[in-house]
Amino acid sequence: MPTNAEVIESLARKLERVRILNDLKECRTLEEYQELTKKYEALCNDDKA
């Protein structure tokens, strides 16, 4: 039986993946994709700090 923290972490990961997929689906050009990549790289770098 998973703990409450494990359930929350799992749901948070699923929600984040859906958000990323929705962002990717909105990209219509290579430039939009590149901007989205920069956005997520910045978020990942902030997470490391």
C-alpha positions, -999 to 999 in steps of 0.1 A, spaced: 0 0 0 16 33 -11 20 61 14 2 94 10 35 110 -1 41 84 -27 6 89 -41 11 127 -42 45 123 -60 30 99 -85 1 123 -92 24 152 -95 46 134 -120 15 125 -141 2 160 -140 36 174 -151 38 150 -180 3 160 -192 12 197 -189 44 191 -210 25 171 -236 -1 199 -239 27 225 -243 42 204 -270 9 199 -288 6 237 -290 39 241 -309 33 249 -345 68 259 -356 103 250 -349 108 283 -332 79 276 -308 95 242 -300 129 258 -294 113 284 -270 96 257 -251 128 238 -248 145 269 -234 116 272 -209 119 237 -197 157 238 -196 155 269 -173 130 252 -151 153 221 -148 182 244 -140 162 261 -113 154 227 -98 191 219 -95 198 251 -75 
